[in-house]
Amino acid sequence: MGEETAKDNCIFPKCPKCGKGYLLPFSYKEDVFEKWKCSNDECGYTVQKRERRN
């Protein structure tokens, strides 16, 4: 089995912006699944689970 097979079995969703990376949970002083960040360093796309209230 090659490296490509392992990538195809990733449990995380593909990045909708670049299509190369995966959306991974990213935590910074908040719920671990609050923010998701693309694993592709060139992309840097982030998704937040809910809007922040001021």
MOSUL-V572495 format. One record per residue. N is the residue number from 1. RES is the residue in one letter. SS is DSSP state (hx for helix, st for strand, lp for the rest). BURIAL is # if it has 9 or more other C-alpha atoms within 8 Angstrom, else .. Layout:
# MOSUL-V572495
N:RES:SS:BURIAL ; N:RES:SS:BURIAL
This chain:
# MOSUL-V572495
1:M:lp:. ; 2:G:lp:. ; 3:E:hx:. ; 4:E:hx:. ; 5:T:hx:. ; 6:A:hx:# ; 7:K:hx:. ; 8:D:hx:. ; 9:N:lp:. ; 10:C:lp:. ; 11:I:lp:. ; 12:F:lp:. ; 13:P:lp:. ; 14:K:st:# ; 15:C:lp:# ; 16:P:lp:. ; 17:K:lp:. ; 18:C:lp:. ; 19:G:lp:. ; 20:K:lp:. ; 21:G:lp:# ; 22:Y:st:# ; 23:L:st:# ; 24:L:st:# ; 25:P:st:# ; 26:F:st:# ; 27:S:lp:# ; 28:Y:lp:. ; 29:K:lp:. ; 30:E:lp:. ; 31:D:lp:. ; 32:V:lp:# ; 33:F:lp:# ; 34:E:lp:# ; 35:K:st:# ; 36:W:st:# ; 37:K:st:# ; 38:C:st:# ; 39:S:lp:# ; 40:N:lp:# ; 41:D:lp:. ; 42:E:lp:. ; 43:C:lp:# ; 44:G:lp:# ; 45:Y:lp:. ; 46:T:st:# ; 47:V:st:. ; 48:Q:st:. ; 49:K:lp:. ; 50:R:lp:. ; 51:E:lp:. ; 52:R:lp:. ; 53:R:lp:. ; 54:N:lp:.
